[in-house]
Amino acid sequence: MKIIDRIRAFLRSPKGQRLTQQAREQLNKPENKRRLRDLARRLRQRR
């Protein structure tokens, strides 16, 4: 089984669904959105 298939299977599992939902909830927080934007800006500046 390829690694991508294993990841897909995990994401379809109940535990994978819970983790996906938790990630979405974290991304909805303004502080985390700001941190993600800052990280993206820093990564773009390195190039």
PEMOKA-V6331 format. One record per backbone hydrogen bond with DSSP energy under -1.0 kcal/mol. NH is the residue of the N-H (numbers start at 1). CO is the residue of the C=O. E is the energy in kcal/mol with one decimal. If there is no record, write none. Layout:
BEGIN
<<NH & CO & E> <NH & CO & E>>
END
This chain:
BEGIN
<<6 & 2 & -1.8> <7 & 3 & -2.3> <8 & 4 & -2.4> <9 & 5 & -2.4> <10 & 6 & -2.2> <11 & 7 & -2.6> <12 & 8 & -1.4> <13 & 10 & -1.0> <17 & 13 & -2.5> <18 & 14 & -2.2> <19 & 15 & -2.4> <20 & 16 & -2.3> <21 & 17 & -2.3> <22 & 18 & -2.5> <23 & 19 & -2.2> <24 & 20 & -2.2> <25 & 21 & -2.3> <26 & 22 & -2.2> <27 & 23 & -2.3> <28 & 24 & -1.1> <29 & 26 & -1.3> <33 & 29 & -2.0> <34 & 30 & -2.3> <35 & 31 & -2.1> <36 & 32 & -2.3> <37 & 33 & -2.4> <38 & 34 & -2.5> <39 & 35 & -2.4> <40 & 36 & -2.5> <41 & 37 & -2.4> <42 & 38 & -2.4> <43 & 39 & -2.4> <44 & 40 & -2.2> <45 & 41 & -1.9> <46 & 42 & -1.0>>
END
